[in-house]
Amino acid sequence: MTTSNSNNAILAADLASGRASATFTGIVIRLSGSVYGPKAAKVRVGDALVHDTIVTGFKYRSLKERDINALLAVSLSDLRDLEAQSNEAWDRPRAKNAMKVRLTLADYQEALKALLESANRSHSGTNESTTDHVYESLVVDGESVRGCRVYVGHASDPSKNCAEPGTVYLQGLRVGRRVLEQPENGWSNPNSRSGVAATAKKLVARMARLPSQRYVSYKLDPKGEWVLNLGGAAAVAADADSVTLDPVAVATVRAALAN
């Protein structure tokens, strides 16, 4: 009999058995999206139905090491190319009189420095997450399953829980997607504003092709809308839904996998 810290013993057993041999995993899932707008007229965006293909089984420390190497390879010439694109961001995102300003070379240099510092902290294990205390590794028959974690929740205040304790979260690096059903209200809040620092870091990370930029996490809620396939079954399902893999992403992700 399978023992696990999850609330879905069958799912836990499948993930444990598949993880040893499966590198590619396929999932058809309704994305949770996000909600914005006034209290009386809130709108959910980004809740598309997608078929994603992900790579699982990597070590997070190895992933951050690849990030560090990619960031160290960014040259001054690369940053000047970004500056030449005349990208803009909001000077004070939350202020009513905020204005758009052009990003400068100094903004990109500061962003590169911040990304490197964060990646180094993650690699050394000193970059603390504000949500680490509500998750633990998925354990099946006494062994941890890499690439999966379990939501344990706020034991002292259940009202803060965003999922049922014991819910499994699958983690991986996305290399392919087919949108099966577009979100009714679009993908994002059209009124959202990004500041200079956040925008500069996003653009530098994208230019450096950081493997961690493809990191995704899916809530496998027992009552949710999702279908999971492992190994060969994932490849067959992806072909059936015409999921196209990004060859550059596959190459980048393969390099980040643990030996």
Secondary structure by P-SEA (a helix, b strand, c coil): ccccccccaaaaaaaaaacccccbbbbbccccccccccccbbbbccccccbbbbbccccaaaaaaaaaaaaaaccaaaaaaaaacbbbbbcccccccbbbbbbcaaaaaaaaaaaaaaaaaaaacccccccccccccccccccccccbbbbbccccccccccccccbbbbbbbbcccccccccccccccccccccaaaaaaaaaaaaaccccccbbbbccccccccccccaaaaaaaaaaacccccaaaaaaaaaaccc
